[in-house]
Amino acid sequence: MIRGTWSLTEPLVPVNVPATMVRVGREKGLQQDILLKNTGITEEMLADPTARLTYQQLLSLTENLIRNYPANTLGIDLGAAVNINQYGMLGYAILSCADIRSALQLGLKYHSLIDPAFTFEVVEQQQTTAIRLTTHIPLDHIYRMLCDVFVVNFATLGRFLTGNNALQPVEVHLNHPAPDYIDVYKEYFDCPILFDQPRTELIVDSGYLDLPLIMADQATAAMAESQCAEILARMGPKEGIAAKVRRILLSNPGQFPPVDVVASQLATSTRTLSRSLQEVGTSYQRILDEVRKEMAIEYLRNSALPIEEIAALVGYSDPSNFRKAFRRWTSHAPSYYREENE
């Protein structure tokens, strides 16, 4: 399960980045039909700039790419391959920003236009600033790949936007053990690269944020941001009160806060929150059950974790209660989702 405002089954993901994923795979000799197997993605969809995929399709494509990629450096290769053009109108707006700080602020505001599950934050201090990945994916192989994508893509985009190919972070922190391709990171970073860190982030000199962008244009930036706002507004119903509740629940998988705590975080009362959810045809318990169900199915399909551990990860201390709840959610036992992939 991924932290953020998203849905597995709604077409929210622009085709640009998935198309780049397919291109990177094909450049490594992989056949397109292997990459698209069981994804429901067609060649016509990849060629249509207006097409949007579901997050389940993106996850299936990612699994196919990881499973068949002939090297361990997929995340690094993708991070280098995704350029500002793949960001669509948001990329155009970023390209026209005055400096790195405003580009990051724009990215924070409109990142869901590119990937509704991707989140990051900027923690600015006096001497240094952390540009930090905050997306959580409990599937280790996908999360590790995303960490590599994040640090390489943000670094290469910063160099492209400023026209300074020598631009380097102070440090690179990665929230996974050191892999067997450490030397490949050194092709992109001439700075300390630290593994097994609490979080994945680029630590940059705070002066980096004030660097001007070479294609800065105030009028173009304003026009492009206005169009981003219009696109986001059209996606609005998908990011209403139910999505906000989901975001809070997903921020701490396995330790789901009670409804009164969620209401407090949304600066409202429990009664008002319950009424607002009722107006859109749902409830706190229903959203919680949906989150638990989606998390459990993903763990069952994509990991070898025992049922007891999966139960704990979705907030059940008693595996028998988890099994009963799971059957209520899906009409199947948890083993059903394991057996279908065997």
Protein Blocks (a to p, Z undefined) as FASTA:
>chain_A
ZZddddfkbcfbcfklmmmmmmmmmmnopafklmmgonlpafklmmmmkbccdfklmmmm
mmmmmmmocbfklmmmmmmmmcfklnmmmlmmmmmmmblmlmmmmmmmmmmmmommbccd
ddddfkbccdddfbdcfbfklmmmmmmmmmmmmmmmmmmmnopakbccfbdcdfbdcdfk
lmmmmmmpccdddehifbdcddddfklmmpccfkbcfklmmmmmmmmmmmmmmmmmmmmm
klmmmmmmmmmghiaccfklmmmmnopafklmmmmmmmnopafklmmmmmmmmmmmmmmm
mccbdfklmmmmnopablklmmmmmmmmnopafklmmmmmZZ
